Amino acid sequence: MGEKRMQNRLSRGLWNYHSVLLIILTPLLLLPLPLVIETKEAACAFVLLLMAVYWVTEVIPLSMTAMLPAILFPLCGIMTSSGVAKEYFKDFHFLLVGVICLATSIEKWGLHRRIALRLVTLVGVSPAWLMLGFMSGCAFLSMWVQNTSAVTMVMPIVEAVLQQILKAKEEGYAGEDNPNLQLDEISNGPEEVKETRSDSKQPDVPKETSVQIQMVSQPAADEVQEAVNKNAAQHAPTALHRRRKQDRMLCKAMCLGIAYSSNIGGITTLPGTSPNLIFSEYLNQVYPDCNCINFGNWLLLCLPVSVIMLLLTWLWLYWLFIGSDFRFLWRCHGEQSEGEKAAKKVIEDEYKKLGAMSSQEIFTGVVFVVMVLLWLTRSPGFIPGWASLFPHKSNYVTDATVALLLGVLFFIVPAHGPSKKYEAMISWKEFQVSMPWQVALLVGGGFALAKGAEESGLSLWVARLMTPLGELPVLATVAIACIIVTTLTEVASNAATITIFLPILSPLAEAIHVNPLYILIPATLCTSFSFLLPVSNPPNAVVYAYGHITIIDMVKAGLGVNMIGVLAVLLAVAAWGVPLFSLDTYPDWAPTLPTFNSTVP
């Protein structure tokens, strides 16, 4: 007995310290790689594999894992310490700072609530349209703010609406609409209560049971009514039970719709999600002559993908949790149910609480619109943009310049008039709370890792190793890459996943003589498709914490959404992505490797 207790204590102690064991054992197991193969490629591969394991398992914070190149590259003779340090702060960080300034102001002054509630009121309050309204609102917000922030902004409104719907349905059920217990009043006589059989097949339940009740005092009548209700609950599942199950399914569908729509909306714009920004900056670093990715053409590519995904995800969740009756798509709106009336009332009340649009909201909205317009018109491609006004410095101005310029305004413009003490639209403390410093450091570590792979020759070695993939059709190679990153991003953070794969996929594209954008763009988009688990990304965890869904619910729904996402991305890249980015030709800005020649896709 004592030996068994000792074994249990030992196993429990090992489990408690499994993170420490993994931290120690991983480099020890990988150490033969640089020791046996004494090359810079092997040393860089050691750092890459070590960081990949730490990022996937998250045994130490992601941002601290990103610091490993600053320690190991100088020790391995791959790069100097000052050379590594230069990779940790790029143009990406300025863009992130500017966008977060805008997001901080949107959240502080409540503009997000006004946008979300307005979008919901435009589509209606029936369960299906209500779900689409909230999904559209969350997707729109996540185009401009972090996905996690969008979910935390929208979910309290959704929860309030759901609680009002549930409350109204319970009250409405206790009143006039009750298919199982009907009261037939007879003038000047007794009241007969009839219980009809439930729709479910239960042969042992009698077809009809009659109970005579004299018109007695209200307490006595209530007792009899309670007895009849109890009898009905014992013999057959009542409509109340079915209604409660429907309500639970509605809650599941709404919550999952919010979590998924934040990722779906985030892929639409370059600053919408971390993988998009990481990809954009990686492209600038590895292919400095590539000027084909900007805010405008990325929006042209991804907005249709986002719309297709949002609509199909909405229909998928409706079918999975609510029902297969899609007649509501073309049916005219009839009389609203109690739940719909309650939902409409709570949305109207929430919107009335906001009052008239404040001057702070107006200023934030104006800056938001100006920022988007400047991004779209800086260098649209098909016509000269405003950047051409600076002919000798057009390449100097980027989207980050615009974001930072307008972001600084929030620290200068007074929030109130001269009658009150001066206070800027946002403070540094408020900005710090919203700023994702972990992502900033993680991205810097990814850039350092990519630079180390290039300096050590690991990228070229991987490219030569992957040349046999050139025998496959290009779309098949792209599909394989999408499936791999979609699978890995379920257990690793989105930013870590794309940081690991960008230095692998770009040499692959060069090796098979395919436009690197043909593989990198789909892989970047699919990195955001982490829909299966609460730990896959923060939006999933936020929604899961509300308690309406289980892990099985998320897995079932997420598998379908993953398939929808991968197919939508492949369709977009193969259809309008080819003419938009000239994906069918190998670009001049990408290096040509003499080791392999493939047919141009």
Secondary structure, 3 states (H helix, E strand, C coil): CHHHHHHHHHHHHHHHCHHHHHHHHHHHHHCHHHHHCCCHHHHHHHHHHHHHHHHHHCCCCHHHHCCHHHHHHHHHCCCCHHHHHHHHCCHHHHHHHHHHHHHHHHHHCCHHHHHHHHHHHHHCCCHHHHHHHHHHHHHHHHCCCCHHHHHHHHHHHHHHHHHHHHHHHHHHHCCCCCCCEEEECCCCCCEEEEEECCCCCCCCCCCEEEEEECCCCHHHHHHHHHHHHHHHHHHCCCHHHHHHHHHHHHHHHHHHHHHHHHHHHHCCCHHHCHHHHHHHHHHHHHCCCCCCCCHHHHHHHHHHHHHHHHHHHHHHHHHHHHCCCCHHHCCCCCCCCHHHHHHHHHHHHHHHHHCCCCHHHHHHHHHHHHHHHHHHHHCCCCCCCHHHHCCCCCCCCCHHHHHHHHHHHCCCCECCCCCCCCCECCCHHHHHHHCCHHHHHHHHHHHHHHHHHHHHCHHHHHHHHCHHHHHCCHHHHHHHHHHHHHHHCCCCCHHHHHHHHHHHHHHHHHHCCCCHHHHHHHHHHHHCCCCCCCCCCHHHHHHHCCCCCCHHHHHHHHHHHHHHHHHHHHHHHHHHHHHHHCCCCCCCCCCCCCCCCCCCC
